[in-house]
Amino acid sequence: MQADRVFLKQDSGSIAKDVEDMPMYADSNWLTQVEYEWSLLARNDAKLNVQRFCRHVTTAYKAGFVPLESVATTANSLLISTLPGAPSSGRQLLEQIGVDRHPALRVVYALSLIAGTGGHVDVAQGHIILHDVLLDAETSDRLKGLATAALADSARLGRGGDIDLSVARQLYRQAFDLGIRGAAYNLGLYWEGRWGDAAPGDIVPDIAQAIQWYRRVASSDKRCDARLKILLTQPPA
């Protein structure tokens, strides 16, 4: 599994047909087997034995075939999967590997706690973990961006505290600067006046601002492209 498949990137490699029903023996090619099972997870295929897959991922990690970034990706995909038992298995996988082993694991675990996927909800603890990740010198900009975007969501929704639109707007901007291009969509919606209110000192809607944010990522984000086309074809107020 490639290390860059982090957080919802579920593109699987080419899997030979002859491994489709391959049993998992001790001397099997761990990487090929885990890749095949990953492809089942990516397709939300009911043929996947979720518990066995998690055992294979754990064993492959211990054998040095699967990096921690890919374990985080796998756990995240399990947490958001609709396959029976997948979310709880994702939470268990994180806990078994140990969330403190890598910032990617900590971010996925924090998001799981905040959303309640795979187990109990603990928004406060999730926020603490995300803030700690932001202070960790070993955390990549991409992971910091994901953590920042999640905290922005909480500030916008009042998740775990009061709604603070000023903080939410600022954090989405920081997340965008850290490489989370999807934050532009939320900022565009804000300046369209679609958050339902405005931060102190801001006047919304401000369609010019919204257009600027959508334009930044319209070529790669279908949502922004759709909103941009609508705004550009609307007659002036």
C-alpha positions as CSV (number, residue, x, y, z in Angstrom):
1,M,0.0,0.0,0.0
2,Q,1.4,3.4,-1.0
3,A,2.1,5.8,1.9
4,D,0.5,8.7,0.1
5,R,-3.0,7.1,0.2
6,V,-4.0,9.0,3.2
7,F,-7.6,9.9,4.1
8,L,-10.2,8.9,1.5
9,K,-7.7,8.2,-1.3
10,Q,-9.0,4.7,-2.1
11,D,-7.3,4.0,-5.5
12,S,-6.0,0.4,-5.4
13,G,-3.2,-1.0,-7.4
14,S,-3.5,-3.6,-10.1
15,I,-4.4,-7.0,-8.5
16,A,-3.9,-10.2,-10.4
17,K,-7.0,-12.3,-10.7
18,D,-5.3,-15.4,-9.5
19,V,-5.0,-13.9,-6.0
20,E,-8.7,-13.3,-5.6
21,D,-9.3,-16.4,-3.5
22,M,-5.8,-16.8,-2.2
23,P,-5.7,-18.1,1.4
24,M,-3.6,-16.3,3.9
25,Y,-0.7,-18.6,4.8
26,A,2.3,-17.5,6.9
27,D,4.5,-17.5,3.8
28,S,2.1,-15.6,1.5
29,N,2.9,-12.3,-0.1
30,W,1.6,-10.0,2.6
31,L,1.6,-6.9,0.5
32,T,-0.3,-8.5,-2.4
33,Q,-2.9,-10.0,0.0
34,V,-3.4,-6.7,1.8
35,E,-3.6,-4.8,-1.5
36,Y,-6.3,-7.2,-2.7
37,E,-8.4,-6.8,0.5
38,W,-7.9,-3.1,0.3
39,S,-9.4,-3.1,-3.2
40,L,-12.5,-4.9,-1.7
41,L,-12.7,-2.2,0.9
42,A,-12.4,0.6,-1.6
43,R,-15.3,-1.0,-3.6
44,N,-17.3,-1.5,-0.5
45,D,-17.4,-5.2,-1.5
46,A,-19.3,-7.4,0.9
47,K,-16.8,-10.2,0.1
48,L,-14.3,-8.6,2.4
49,N,-13.9,-10.2,5.8
50,V,-13.3,-7.1,7.8
51,Q,-11.9,-8.7,10.9
52,R,-9.5,-10.9,9.0
53,F,-8.4,-7.9,6.9
54,C,-7.6,-6.0,10.0
55,R,-5.5,-8.9,11.3
56,H,-3.7,-9.0,8.0
57,V,-3.0,-5.3,8.1
58,T,-1.6,-5.6,11.6
59,T,0.6,-8.6,10.7
60,A,1.8,-6.9,7.5
61,Y,2.7,-3.7,9.5
62,K,4.6,-5.7,12.1
63,A,6.5,-7.5,9.3
64,G,7.5,-4.1,7.8
65,F,5.3,-4.3,4.7
66,V,2.8,-1.6,5.5
67,P,3.8,1.9,6.8
68,L,1.9,3.7,9.5
69,E,0.6,6.2,7.0
70,S,-1.2,3.4,5.2
71,V,-2.5,1.9,8.4
72,A,-4.0,5.3,9.1
73,T,-5.6,5.3,5.6
74,T,-7.0,1.8,6.1
75,A,-8.4,2.7,9.5
76,N,-10.0,5.9,8.1
77,S,-11.6,3.9,5.2
78,L,-13.0,1.4,7.7
79,L,-14.4,4.1,9.8
80,I,-16.4,5.6,7.0
81,S,-17.3,2.3,5.4
82,T,-20.9,1.0,5.4
83,L,-19.7,-2.6,5.5
84,P,-21.0,-4.4,8.7
85,G,-18.6,-4.1,11.5
86,A,-16.1,-1.9,9.5
87,P,-16.3,1.3,11.6
88,S,-15.8,-0.5,14.9
89,S,-12.9,-2.5,13.3
90,G,-11.3,0.7,12.2
91,R,-11.4,2.1,15.7
92,Q,-10.0,-1.2,17.1
93,L,-7.2,-1.2,14.5
94,L,-6.1,2.3,15.6
95,E,-6.1,1.2,19.2
96,Q,-4.2,-2.0,18.6
97,I,-1.5,-0.4,16.5
98,G,-1.2,2.5,19.0
99,V,-2.4,6.0,17.9
100,D,0.7,7.7,19.3
101,R,3.0,6.0,16.8
102,H,2.3,8.5,14.0
103,P,0.5,11.8,13.6
104,A,-1.6,10.3,10.8
105,L,-3.0,7.8,13.3
106,R,-3.7,10.5,15.8
107,V,-5.6,12.6,13.3
108,V,-7.7,9.7,12.2
109,Y,-8.4,8.7,15.8
110,A,-9.3,12.3,16.7
111,L,-11.8,12.5,13.8
112,S,-13.3,9.2,14.9
113,L,-13.8,10.5,18.4
114,I,-15.3,13.7,17.2
115,A,-17.7,12.0,14.8
116,G,-18.4,9.0,16.9
117,T,-17.5,6.6,14.1
118,G,-16.6,3.1,15.3
119,G,-17.2,3.8,19.0
120,H,-17.9,6.4,21.6
121,V,-18.0,10.1,21.1
122,D,-15.5,12.3,22.9
123,V,-15.3,15.7,21.1
124,A,-13.2,17.3,23.8
125,Q,-10.6,14.6,23.6
126,G,-10.6,14.7,19.8
127,H,-10.0,18.4,19.9
128,I,-7.1,18.0,22.4
129,I,-5.5,15.4,20.1
130,L,-5.8,17.7,17.0
131,H,-4.3,20.7,18.9
132,D,-1.4,18.5,20.0
133,V,-0.9,17.3,16.4
134,L,-0.6,20.9,15.3
135,L,2.2,21.4,17.8
136,D,4.1,18.3,16.7
137,A,7.2,19.2,14.7
138,E,6.9,15.8,12.9
139,T,3.5,16.5,11.5
140,S,3.3,17.2,7.8
141,D,1.6,20.3,6.5
142,R,-1.1,18.0,4.9
143,L,-1.9,16.5,8.3
144,K,-1.9,19.9,10.0
145,G,-4.3,21.1,7.3
146,L,-6.7,18.2,8.0
147,A,-6.5,18.9,11.7
148,T,-7.1,22.6,11.2
149,A,-10.1,21.9,8.9
150,A,-11.6,19.6,11.4
151,L,-11.3,22.3,14.1
152,A,-12.8,24.8,11.7
153,D,-15.8,22.5,11.2
154,S,-16.2,22.4,15.0
155,A,-16.1,26.2,15.4
156,R,-18.6,26.6,12.5
157,L,-21.0,24.0,13.8
158,G,-20.6,24.6,17.5
159,R,-19.3,21.1,18.0
160,G,-18.0,20.7,21.5
161,G,-18.5,24.4,22.3
162,D,-20.1,27.6,21.1
163,I,-20.3,28.6,17.4
164,D,-17.5,31.0,16.6
165,L,-17.6,32.1,12.9
166,S,-14.6,34.3,13.2
167,V,-12.5,31.4,14.4
168,A,-14.0,29.0,11.8
169,R,-13.3,31.4,8.9
170,Q,-9.7,31.9,10.1
171,L,-9.1,28.2,10.5
172,Y,-10.5,27.4,7.1
173,R,-8.1,29.9,5.6
174,Q,-5.2,28.3,7.5
175,A,-6.3,24.9,6.3
176,F,-6.3,26.1,2.7
177,D,-2.8,27.5,3.1
178,L,-1.7,24.1,4.4
179,G,-3.0,22.4,1.3
180,I,-6.6,21.5,2.1
181,R,-8.1,22.9,-1.1
182,G,-11.6,21.8,-0.1
183,A,-11.5,24.6,2.5
184,A,-12.1,27.0,-0.4
185,Y,-15.6,25.6,-0.8
186,N,-16.5,26.4,2.8
187,L,-15.1,29.8,2.6
188,G,-17.0,30.4,-0.7
189,L,-20.2,29.4,1.1
190,Y,-19.4,31.8,3.9
191,W,-19.0,34.8,1.7
192,E,-22.2,33.8,-0.2
193,G,-24.0,34.1,3.2
194,R,-24.7,30.4,3.4
195,W,-23.4,29.9,6.9
196,G,-26.6,31.6,8.3
197,D,-24.7,34.4,9.9
198,A,-21.5,36.4,9.7
199,A,-18.5,37.0,11.8
200,P,-18.3,40.4,13.6
201,G,-17.2,43.1,11.1
202,D,-18.0,41.0,8.0
203,I,-20.7,41.9,5.6
204,V,-22.3,38.9,3.8
205,P,-23.1,38.1,1.2
206,D,-20.0,39.3,-0.6
207,I,-20.3,37.6,-4.0
208,A,-17.0,38.9,-5.2
209,Q,-15.2,37.3,-2.3
210,A,-17.1,34.0,-2.9
211,I,-16.2,34.0,-6.5
212,Q,-12.5,34.5,-5.7
213,W,-12.5,31.5,-3.4
214,Y,-14.3,29.2,-5.8
215,R,-12.0,30.3,-8.7
216,R,-9.0,29.2,-6.7
217,V,-9.9,25.5,-7.0
218,A,-12.7,25.4,-9.6
219,S,-10.4,23.4,-12.0
220,S,-10.1,20.6,-9.5
221,D,-13.2,20.8,-7.3
222,K,-16.5,20.1,-8.9
223,R,-18.4,21.7,-6.1
224,C,-16.5,25.0,-6.4
225,D,-16.9,24.8,-10.2
226,A,-20.6,24.4,-9.9
227,R,-21.0,27.3,-7.5
228,L,-18.8,29.5,-9.6
229,K,-20.9,28.9,-12.7
230,I,-24.1,29.7,-10.9
231,L,-22.7,33.0,-9.5
232,L,-21.2,34.1,-12.8
233,T,-24.5,33.6,-14.6
234,Q,-26.6,35.3,-12.0
235,P,-27.7,38.9,-12.9
236,P,-26.3,41.6,-10.7
237,A,-28.4,42.3,-7.6
